[in-house]
Amino acid sequence: MIPFNKPHLTGKETHYIYEAVQSLHLSGNGMFTKKSHAFFQEKYDFKKCLLTSSCTDALEMASILINIEPGDEVIMPSYTFVSTANAFVLRGAKIVFADSLPGHPNMDTSKLEALITDKTKAIVPVHYAGMACEMDEIMALAKKYNLYVVEDAAQAVDSFYKGKPLGSIGHLATFSFHETKNIISGEGGMLVVNDEKLFKRSEIIWEKGTNRSAFFRGEVNKYGWVDVGSSYLPSEVVAAFLYAQLENLEDIQSRRKGIWNTYYEGLSGLEEKGFLKLPKLPNGATNNAHMFYVVCESFEKRSELISHLKDKEIMSVFHYLSLHKSPYYEAKHDGRTLEMSDYYEDHLLRLPLFYDLTEEEQSKVINEINAFFEN
Ligand SMILES: *Cc1c(COP(=O)(O)O)cnc(C)c1O
């Protein structure tokens, strides 16, 4: 079976874990955590980075940090992972779901202003497939209505919008290092804080509501409970794994982009014949090769394609059941239909894309998809 995903090991992961163990600093915020923070801050101009145990945790931190309270409204796409919404729901927010663009799963910014009310506190753009949302428009709206922008950049490591790294634009941004992402640590994530006014409190929330970080820097002579918070730091074992991946980021990205381009070329004949649609880069966006997807002409065609590929021992997966129609949120949703979100729910299919996918395996996937439509 050609799996949908296979975690890639760059070679030094266990070596760095061994170093972390030998150093006897196993809890969080040690050498590998600091090296990882520095890597991101230097390479992508992120103002302040805090590793977390997951992107879900980073989103929860963001929600606490911008003081989400019961009744506040948060705007985000319906076509996203549950954590994008759950993190804000946990603090009592009402989620106002936005529809996707006709040509891309990212949210349609032309329809955002109509969703803003005097209760709106934040917009959470999700850079789907690592491809940028229209951040100029989103930041302009945020400025006009005094809103926070939290980029859900879970899929968007090493991707850009008009030359700016994704994660460096919003007040806050969150990344994932789950084993299905480009850069991994098993489970893992990061909160990026770009708004200086949020720096101090972000560390406190990260360290269980204490000013422990300031204490270790010698800024205060005792540490204690100063705010709400939780345990969001990953252990040094996880950070050590992550750092080995970061050292190989260029190699990982170039390999993934090669695979992505091979899919695009191998399937473009089918698009020309109108059998399916291939991913289109939104204006100003780059492709970080997080994901390769095709958009089928109908739900039935997609189901047939999935079973055809399964018969040929190839795993393909669809995802994101529109959150506004989910069992948990349907009754809380304001009733608007979100046509494009539902369209991607029913038509989009993801193909195997991972570093160690061989040329042979990829040719097989491309040939089988072509054979399915040509026959
Ligand atoms: C993967 C993902 C998450 C969750 O990341 P975890 O690290 O698994 O918590 C959140 N949002 C989006 C868009 C994702 O793709």
The ligand as a MOL file (V3000), in Angstrom:
LIG
                    3D

  0  0  0     0  0            999 V3000
M  V30 BEGIN CTAB
M  V30 COUNTS 15 15 0 0 0
M  V30 BEGIN ATOM
M  V30 1 C -2.9320 20.3710 11.6470 0
M  V30 2 C -3.8080 21.5710 11.8310 0
M  V30 3 C -4.1610 22.0560 13.1050 0
M  V30 4 C -3.8600 21.3070 14.3750 0
M  V30 5 O -2.5350 21.0740 14.5990 0
M  V30 6 P -2.0850 20.1450 15.8660 0
M  V30 7 O -0.6230 20.4310 15.9520 0
M  V30 8 O -2.3960 18.7430 15.4740 0
M  V30 9 O -2.8290 20.5990 17.0470 0
M  V30 10 C -4.8860 23.2250 13.1920 0
M  V30 11 N -5.2610 23.9030 12.0990 0
M  V30 12 C -4.9700 23.4660 10.8530 0
M  V30 13 C -5.4080 24.2670 9.6760 0
M  V30 14 C -4.2490 22.2820 10.6820 0
M  V30 15 O -3.9650 21.8450 9.4510 0
M  V30 END ATOM
M  V30 BEGIN BOND
M  V30 1 1 1 2
M  V30 2 1 2 3
M  V30 3 2 2 14
M  V30 4 1 3 4
M  V30 5 2 3 10
M  V30 6 1 4 5
M  V30 7 1 5 6
M  V30 8 2 6 7
M  V30 9 1 6 8
M  V30 10 1 6 9
M  V30 11 1 10 11
M  V30 12 2 11 12
M  V30 13 1 12 13
M  V30 14 1 12 14
M  V30 15 1 14 15
M  V30 END BOND
M  V30 END CTAB
M  END
